[in-house]
Amino acid sequence: MIIYRFRPAGLWLCGLLLCGHAAASEYTSPEAIDGAVTIDAEQLIELVGGRADMALIDSRIREDHTDGHIEGSIHLVDRETNCKSLARVLSGKRAPVVFYCNGVNCDRSDKAIVIALDCGYREIYWFRGGIEEWRARKYPLTQ
């Protein structure tokens, strides 16, 4: 299994110089991100249900969040994710946190995870399938 660690600058470089607009719509997230545990919808339910201290961060844009999000999630779009904003929503560097976005073709949670890792957070989970997987399993969304 190949494990990738994305750097926001690298994604920016790809988007502006190498990949072009067409490639951006063909993006597929990696299978895993070094430093984060990849989970599916059932594991998310188990984690959130079993840990009162678990934070769930929706990294999508406001319009997507308003259209429907997982109940209890904190809206923190990837462009606004930084050490300061994470400190406002998480109880400390050891706080467990799950990030998600629209699904495997969305890079917002990927970027947010790399930022969280760079800020020193260590118990990070990634719901890679995101809202796409959540909807496919017919789990409820809150508006």
Secondary structure, DSSP 4 states (H G I P E B T S, - for coil): ---B---HHHHHHIIIIISHHHHHHT----S-BTTEEEE-HHHHHHHHHH-TT-EEEE-S-HHHHHH-B-TT-EE--GGG-SHHHHHHHSSSTT--EEEE-S-TT--HHHHHHHHHHHTT---EEEETTHHHHHHHTT---B-
